[in-house]
């Protein structure tokens, strides 16, 4: 039976009304929410209704179902009784399916998935670029013509600008801005601004979506909200269906979700919202608003019940996290940012707790300033590798503020020969599986294509080979023999074998299984003639010894192909390969769901590398936090602001925050009946910077609280760019404050 801690006990005693549950990192909020749900169900408080739990990730949905099911089973009740766990989007879809005629569409809904949306946005961005190709250039910090400039431009066009457009379209929709409204706003905005560009593309996106009768996920949410507001009968039915509403991760709530949950609960209903304002790290690149949960918790009719006890970290790490909170509130140099962190302090659990806080023999927190960024990454990678070799039972992570830093970390760890996993590339195996089948099926459909065969060797069969000896050997074979002679050497098999044996002397690095691989290809070619394409995929998956998620992805490919074959019985492999690009979206969507549902569990003896953002919700024995410099974690609005967009000039380096702040200014001006420029004191750039600084403080807090036992905070004095140039930087102000605290604590420990 579970033993509840202070705070958890009070939450478990909840029976009705509105309740806010601020919970510190490692407080066991999922466990206590699941326990409360089972308690309410067992004791009949839910009546004939259900408990609705709303969370943000599919992996969290699975986790809640498992936990609640376990608690119900302990009570002798069915695992699935009396509750429903949903993501925001599945909840919105469920609401709309109650009244499909509301949108004049059928129950299947024409929903555009993220990959289809990405392809549409790519097309619209390409159209926009035809007339606006040079507009971004004045924002760049690199000189045109240099290799670094070209790399940055490619990244802007292929990744960062589409990311900005995708983000702002979601932001527009969740704030009720239609395509028509966007056109009105566009007339009040300068053309050469992030907001101006995003409004232009959004107008065309909205027009295309309406023309094709498509809905995206934001449409689902907003239409569900509108339906609840208009249809009182439906709302009453849903209020009866759900006796209790629980929201997890409420610090990341959006205004639209908050409105939906408040409507479903009703003014005198039962609503429990659980979150940690100090871990609100989504607001600068999502439509999350940390103020929503804070405002809810401060409501006069809301009972506030904090869970402050946590057994995740050592008391030393807890003290460091608490010091960051205190320093921010009382000493932060930018006064507007002193409210970035709530004054709630983590408490260690009692000595008699079944899961006590970890203990270490010495003080295991350190702060280190390296001469330059290259040296920092090299040394931290070396320290992490040594630690994991000496302590293979431990989990460890290197966490960075930006994705591009992970590439350098991965390279160093690779050279050190240590096992590591990139959390950002968790779906990599699934993407590789899709790519592998694409290459293999393309070749099997056209076996006379030498380029397809070479691509199978390069990209599938010998993907991990460190040299090109296999490709060189294959090209030598192709010069002397035809493809047919190599794969089906009927009369010349002896001569071919003799040639292969003689050539091996010139290619000592040639893998021993080269001839076995040729035999495998012969088998696949033979099977491609005898088997339908879906069965062929399953046969290849078996021969490639796929398992787990990769096998699930392969099975999904086979199912999708079979569905196309059922609709087109005369199709053969050639037609399937022609259709493959159209099928890829559904393959990718399935893979993303599989890997998200799987979640991530750090493995002992393996170093995880991740951005701090993606590390939220996870924990490791040892954590290395890198690149804690002043430009990555600025402290005043006048500081240099370095962002993921490292190639942009300072004043343009935070596109999302700037576009959001400018939109807010524009909407405020319109509401107040002021000219479009708004009041002089309303400075979008300054407000974006304050929001960025505040979120960076919360991000640092999240990073610190990932560590159980050991923690290294590091930074550098010189930043080395990918083009070889460099610039002087300073340690971040919070880093300096934390380093001072660590130094005092270490001296205190030595004197004891």
Secondary structure, 3 states (H helix, E strand, C coil): CCCCCCCHHHHHCCCCCEEEEEECCCCCHHHHHHHHHHHHHHCCCCCCCEEEEEECCHHHHHHHHHHHHHHHHHCCCCCCCCEEEEEHHHHHHHHHHCCHHHHCCCCCCCECCHHHHHHHHHHHHHHHHHHHCCHHHHHECCCCCCHHHHHHHHHHHHHHHHHHHHHHHHHHHHCCCCHHHHHHHHCCCCCCCHHHHHHHHHHHHHHHHHHCCCECHHHHHHHHHHHHHHCHHHHHHHHHHEEEEEECCHHHCCHHHHHHHHHHHCCCCCEEEEECHHHCCCCCCCCCCHHHHHHHHCCCCEEECCECEECCCCHHHHHHHHHHHHHHHHHCCCHHHCCCCCCCCCEECCCCCCCCCCCCCCCCEEEEEECCHHHHHHHHHHHHHHHHHHCCCCCEEEEECCHHHHHHHHHHHHHHCCCEEEHHHCCHHHHHHHHHHHHHHHHHHCCCCHHHHHHHHHHHHCCCCCCCHHHHHHHHHHHHCCHHHHHCCCCCHHHHHHHHHHHHCCCCCCCCCHHHHHHHHHHHHHHHHHCCHHHHHHHHHHHCCCCHHHHHHHHHHHHHHHHHHHHCCCCCHHHHHHHHHHHHHHHHHHHHHHHHHHCCCCCCCCEEEEEHHHHCCCCEEEEEECCCECCCCCCCCCCCCCCCCCCECHHHCCHHHHHHHHHHHHHHHHHHCCCCCCCCCCCHHHHHHHHHHHHHHHHHHHHHCCEEEEEEEEEECEEECCCCCEEECCECHHHHHHHHHHHHHHHHHHHC
